[in-house]
Amino acid sequence: MQPGGALPVAPSAIIVAGDHMDAQGNAVPFETPRALETEEIGVLVSDFIQAARNSRRAGFDGVEIHGANGYLLDQFLHDGSNQRTDEYSGSIENRSRLLLEVVDAVAAAIGADRVGVRLSPWSGILDKKDSAGLALWDHVTSELGARNLAYLHLIEPHSDFTDDEKPLDMEAPDVASLFKKAFGGPIISAGGFVPETSAAAVASGKADAAAFGRAFIANSDFPEHIRKGAPLNKHNRATFYGGGAEGYTDYPSLVAAQAA
Ligand SMILES: Cc1cc2nc3c(=O)[nH]c(=O)nc-3n(C[C@H](O)[C@H](O)[C@H](O)COP(=O)(O)O)c2cc1C
């Protein structure tokens, strides 16, 4: 997937178990990534700044920095994936350093009030493992809280978006409640919501807004559906990754039906 067929980069050269989709939509095994050199980290931070500036130029109100779901910044947070020996590894402070450097650099470039961050505490996706647990997330959420960001977007570990049949795990930590105080600003909560449960989460005060994944894929005018209480299209998992218009632009749209 990288330009010129280069290996993906990671904190450490550790392979993830299982498969991912290639550009043709075929399941292929993960490759062992290449560990980023310490000297390359400044370039990476500049890339985030450039991407944020590009987003503003393209007309977006702000950017969400992806520190969730086993993506690069999340890999640095976890000692399962981060086994480096430089100042970006070891202690919780060191493992959080890259995320915070990126957040600070992007906030300086476009304004902290235009920057949100997404995290997925206790999600086991892509072999995410960490020995610190609560202490890690306490540190990260309070450090982010000190930065007056637009919001913190937390994915609840009770839900698994890769398995529609799995019931919500009510024993899992409720991360919106756990970290609202440490962060102190607006919280967006995601994971397994339906309109009614999202409204309840906001009414309870633990979250300020809710985000949806699967429902939005199948209902491009999802807010309109909620407003009208209209029945939702069910998503088709078989068309989630790759392919053409089917499952991408051909779900029935309430707005288009009304216009017709
Ligand atoms: C097809 C599909 C692709 C997704 N891709 C990503 C992704 O690239 N990055 C990410 O952070 N989350 C991704 N997600 C997770 C969603 O952002 C969201 O957190 C998740 O679906 C839970 O919300 P839901 O229960 O409303 O679906 C994806 C979800 C689906 C269904």
The ligand as a Gaussian input file, in Angstrom:
#p B3LYP/6-31G(d) Opt

LIG

0 1
 C      -15.905000      -0.601000       7.134000
 C      -15.352000       0.094000       8.331000
 C      -14.104000       0.694000       8.244000
 C      -13.563000       1.357000       9.345000
 N      -12.342000       1.941000       9.224000
 C      -11.823000       2.606000      10.272000
 C      -10.593000       3.265000      10.159000
 O       -9.946000       3.244000       9.109000
 N      -10.133000       3.919000      11.242000
 C      -10.830000       3.947000      12.417000
 O      -10.396000       4.541000      13.403000
 N      -12.010000       3.350000      12.545000
 C      -12.521000       2.693000      11.510000
 N      -13.732000       2.075000      11.650000
 C      -14.419000       2.127000      12.969000
 C      -15.433000       3.234000      13.004000
 O      -14.806000       4.491000      12.908000
 C      -16.234000       3.210000      14.324000
 O      -15.417000       3.515000      15.439000
 C      -16.849000       1.854000      14.542000
 O      -17.495000       1.393000      13.371000
 C      -17.795000       1.859000      15.720000
 O      -18.941000       2.586000      15.447000
 P      -20.324000       1.827000      15.051000
 O      -20.578000       0.847000      16.177000
 O      -21.314000       2.960000      15.009000
 O      -20.100000       1.145000      13.754000
 C      -14.285000       1.415000      10.569000
 C      -15.544000       0.823000      10.645000
 C      -16.067000       0.153000       9.556000
 C      -17.433000      -0.485000       9.689000

